[in-house]
Amino acid sequence: MTPARPPAIETSPEVEAALAAGRAVVALESTIIAHGFPRPDNIEVARAMEAAVREAGAVPATVAVLGGVVRVGLAAAELERLAFGADVAKCSTRDLAFVRATGGDGATTVAATARLAAAAGIAVFATGGIGGVHRGAGTSFDVSADLVELGRTRVAVVCSGAKSILDLAATCEALETHGVAVIGFRCDEFPAFYSRESGLGLTRTVADVTALAAVVRSHRDLDLPGGLVVCNPPPADVALARDELDALVERALSLAAAEGVGGGALTPFLLAALDRLSKGRTRAVNRALAVGNAALAGRLASALAAG
């Protein structure tokens, strides 16, 4: 039996009606809007992701904190508030209580979206890529809270793996340690976000949405803890080759080292450097995979709702 939703979480009327009727709903994280793309690309991607969910027969439920209210499902004006707001905090699970208590606006990460989606009764959500183990984590201990949250929150996350600026091998090991099932959708390698290839093989793969839905139902029927990571590689027509991406990442890392960039500033620096070095190709891949993941999540949610 699904636990009652905490009263502090407010669902939109459309999302509430869909959940009550047992219809398909897909949660969407909002960091991709507030922090993932430059303006106005961010609002265009947000709208395209919601449209892709609808085209697949599901209701989109973008998750965020607005004026201290935890919201699951946003109106068009509220998406624009996230996209163009001057002071939108990046909210992981640990940040939610503070931003809510202080009446702030916050865009939710994978970790926070997973927690809030599950609390609202939503079984599927889509994002670009999950966080992971950062390079050099053996000394910095920089490991994304996404991995911990996915180990304890029952939700299926449709993503394109994790960004190749991370330590992907260590990320896969951490997912295994936390008991998170990783399922390849028509792929047998863990995607490297901008590339379909990472050299890291997947042992559990499915060829269609019907088989994917069966795995998610089985996970739920067994009352297993934690989530599932559904790996959907970026579209082949825009994805970068692994060797090309590796070379770009190495150049970006060298630039960061030369400029003394580290800590929390490193990831945004590297992503901006990749955008410049690739002449915008990495941003095009990011956009395409985000919309593709929303579409697959919509199809999965619809298959689950159909029984």
N, C-alpha and C positions, 0 to 999 in steps of 0.2 A: 504494500500500500504506500502510495506517495505521501511523504510528510506534508503537513499544511504549510503553505507559503508564508514566510515571515511577513507580518503586516508592514514592515518598513520598506518592502519591495513593492513598487507600484507598476502594474502592467497597463498598457494602453487598452482601450475598449476593444480594438480589433484583436489584439493578442489574447485578451481575456476570453472573448467569445470563441476564438479558435480552440483554445485549450479546453474550455468547458465542453465543446462539441467533439473533442477528440480529433480535431483536424491537425494537419501538419504545420509545425512552427519551427523556424530556424533562427537561432540567436546569432547575432553578428557583433563582433567586438568593435569598439569605437576608437581605439588608439590608432588604428589604420587611418581614421578620418582626421583626428586632431594632430597626429604626430608622424604619420606614415608617408604622406605625400605633400608636396608643396601646393599652395593655393593657385589656381582653382581646381587642380587635378583631384584634390581630396574630395570635394563635394561631388564631382563627376563620378569618381569611383564608388562613393557611398551610394549614390543613386543607382548606379549600374549593378551593384551587388544586390540591393533590394529588389531591383527589377528581375534579376536572374533567379532569385528565390521565388518570386511570384510566377514567373514563366514555368517553373518546375512544379507549380501547384501547391506551394506552401506560403505561409505568412511570415514575412521578415520581422524580426524583433531585435533591432539594434539596441544595445545595452549601454547605459551611461549614467552619470550622476549629474543632475541639472538643478542648480540652486539648492543643493543639499538633499534632493529627492532622488532615490535610486530608481531608475526608470528602465523598464523592459518593454521596448517598442516606442519609437519616436515618430513624431509628425515631421513634415517636410521642413518647417521653420526650425525645429529643434535640431535636425541634422545640420542645417546651416549655422546654427549657434555653435555647434561643436567645430565645424569646419573653419569658421572665421573668428571665433572667440579669441580674445587676447590673453586670457589667463585660464586655460584649461589644463588641469593637472593630469599627469599620467598616473592612473590608479591600478596598482596591483592589489591583491587581496588585503594586504596589510594597510593600505591607504584608505580603504573604503570608509571605515568608521570615522576617521578624522575629517575627510572631505565632506561627508554627510553632516557631521556635527557642526562644522564651521560654515555650512551653507554654500560650499563651493561648487564649481563645475569640474567634472572629471571624466576622462576617457578611459575606458576599461581595457586592460591588457587581457591576454589569453587566460591567465590565472583568475583574474577577477570575473571575467565573463563566464568562465566555466562554473565558478561557484554560484554566481547569480542565476545563470541559466538553469542549473540543476535545482536551485531553490525555488524557481518559478515553475518547475515541472516541464522544462524543455530538454529534450534528450539529444539534440543535434545542434552544433554550431559551426560556423565557418570563419576562417581567418586566412591570412596570407601564409604565415609560417609561425611555428611555435618558438619560444625562447629555448635556450639550451645551455650547454657548458661552454664558457668562454675559453679562448686560448689562454694558456698560462694559469688556468684555475687551480693548478696544484699549489701555487703560492698565493694567488689573489683570492681564492675561494669564491670566485664570481660564477655562480650557477643560478640560472633563472628560476624564480618561484613557480614558473609555469610547470616545470617538471614535478615539483612536489605536489602542486594542486591537482595535476592530472592523476597522480598516484592515489588520491583520496576522494575524488569527485567523479561520480558516474555520469559521464557525458561523452559523446562521440565528437571528436574534433576533426573536421575536414581541413587539411592544410597541404602545403607543398614542402613538407619537411621543415628544415630550419636553414637559416641563412648560412652560406659557406664561410662567412667571416668568423663563425663559431667553430669549436672543435666537434665536428659531426660524429666522429667515432665515439668520443666520450659522451656525447649527447645520447646516442643510441644505447650505450652501456647504462647511463643513468635512467633512461626510460625502463630498461629491463629491471634494474634494481628496485624501482618503484612499482613494479608489477603492471606497467602500462602496456597493453596490447598494441602492437604496431602492425597495421594491415595495409598492404600495397593494393591500390586500385589500378589494375591494369599496368602494374610496374613491379619489378623484382629488385629494385634498388631504392634505398632511402633517398628521396629527392634532395638536391642541394639548393632548393629555392629557385635560383636563377638558372640552374641546370637540371636536366632530368637525371644526370649521372653523379654519383658520389663514390662509387666503388664499394659501397656498404650494402651487402645483400640483404634482402628481406625474405624470411622463411614462410611468412603467411601472406598470401595474395588472393585476390578475388578478381573475377573477370567481368562481373556485371553488378548492377545495383541490387538485384534480387538476392544474390549471394551475400552481398555486403550487409543487407538488412537482416539476413538470417544470422550472421555473426553477432550483430548488435543485439538482436532478440535473445540469442543464446547467452550472451554476457549478462543480460538483464534477468533472464529466467534462472540462472545459476546464483543470482544475488551476489555477483562478484563485486568487490570494491574497486574504486578507481575508474579511469576512463579508457577510451580507445583513441588512438591516433590513426586517422585514415589518411594515407599518403596519396595525394593526387598530383602527379608531376605537372610542371608548367607545360603549356601547349608547345608542341614540337616546332611549330612555325616561328616561334619567337624565342625559344629557350637557347641559352648559350651552350656551346660545347664545353665539356669539363675542363679541357686543357686551357682554353681561352679564359674561362672564369678563374681558374687557379692563378693564371698569370696576372689577371687584373687585381685579384685579392692581394697577391704578393706586392704589387706596386703600391696599392693603397696602404698596406701595412708599413711599407718603407717610408711613405710620405708621413704617416702618423708618427713613426719613430723619429724622423728628421725634425718634426715640428714639436716633439715632446708631448704629444696628445695621449692621454691615458684616462683611466677611471671611467666615470659616467659619460665623459665627452667622446670616448673612443668610438662607440658604435655609430652615433650620428655622423661623426667625421668620416668613418669608413664608408658608410652608405652614400654620403654626398660625393666622396672621392670616386666611388664606383660609377656613380651616375655621370660624372664628368669624364672619367677615363673611357667609359663605354659609349660616350656621345648619346646618352639617354637610353641606351638599349636596356639597361637593368631596370629602369623605371617602367619601360614598356612591358617587360616580362612581369614585373610586380603587379601591374594593373591587370594584365591578362589572366594571371593565375588567381588573383583575388576574385575576379568575376567567375572564373571557371570553378573555383572551390565553392562559391555561393550556389552555383547551379547544381553541382553534385550534392551538396548538403540538402538542397531543396528536394531533389529526387529521392535521396535517402529518407528524409523525413516523411515524404509522401508515401513511400513504400512501407515504412513502419506504421503509419496511420491507417493504411489499407489492411493491415493485419497480415 
